[in-house]
């Protein structure tokens, strides 16, 4: 996919604050965080959104979740709780047309996250 910012990050053509780089995914800090700890986990393969997934793409979801779980454990937010969020389509809040998983956490007891 040309002009995909996440593809450029995955290929190392664009800078990002990368926190994990695995065979199947790359994770980096969100530049407009919505939580004290906000990481985007993206597959190396370009898939525009959950709505655009084909049957063979189903394992991507599990890979992204596993990657997020490891990052949560390594950062310590697994001890206090975290959220995993996929936004799908413009109406669902998706801005970049490359499937990605938001890993959000780091709230303390004085500022709990909004419930969904």
N, C-alpha and C positions, 0 to 999 in steps of 0.2 A: 504494500500500500504506500503510495507516495504521499508526502506531506503529513504523515501521522507522527505527532510529537512523541508518542509512546514507542513507536517503532524506532525512531531516531535515538531515544534513550537506550532501548534494548541493544541496539547496534553500536552504542558508544559514540554516536555522532553528535549527541547533545548532552550537555552536562546535567547531572542530577545528583542529589545526595543519596547515593545507593547504600542501602543497609543490608541487602542480601542479593546474591546472584547465583542462581541455581541453573541446572541444565534446562529446566522447563519454564522458569519464571525469573523475573527481576523485581525487586521491591525497593522503593525509594520514598523519601519524605515528601508529603504533599506540600506544594508551595503556598497553598492557602488553607492551612489546617483548620479543621472544625472541632478539634479536640486537642488536649495537651500532647497527646501522642497520636499522630495521624500518618499512616503509611499506605501507599498504593502498591498493590501486588498485581503485576501484569504478566500475562503469558508471553513468551517469546514469539509465538505464532500470532499473527494478526487475525483477530475475529472482532468484528465491529461492536457487537453487543450480545447479551444473552439471547435476545430475540433473533439474532442472525446465526446462531450456532447450528451446525449440522450434526447428524448422529455421531460421527467420528470425533466431534469436539467435546463430547460429554466428560471425558477424563480431565479436561482442563480445569473444571470447577474443583474437583477433588485436589488437584495439584496446587491450585491457588490457596485453598483452605489449609492444606498441610503446611505450605510455606508460611502462611499467616500464623498458624499455631506455633511453629518453631520460633518465629520472630517474637511473638507474645511471650513465650517462655524465656527466651534469651534476654528480653528487655525487662522482665519481671511484671509486666502488666497482667499476666495470667493469674497473679495472686489477688488482684483487686477487681478483675473483670474487664471485659472488652466487648466491642461490637464488630461484627463483620457485615458489610453492606455492599450489595450490587445495585447500582442505579441503572435502569433500563429505559432507553429512549429519552427524548427531551422532556416529555411530561413527567418522567420518573426521576429527573435530575441529572441524567447523563449528559456531560458536556463534551468529552473526548470520545470519538468513535473507535475505541479499542477497549475491549472488555477489560475491566479492572475491579479488583476487590479492595474496598476501603477497610483498613484495620484501625479502629479508633479505641482509645483508652487513655489511661493516665489521670482520670478524674480522682479528686480526693473526696472525702466524706462531705465537704462543704459545698461542692459543686457537682452534684450528680448529673449524669447525662439525661437528656430528654428521652422519655419512653416512647416507643413506637407502637 
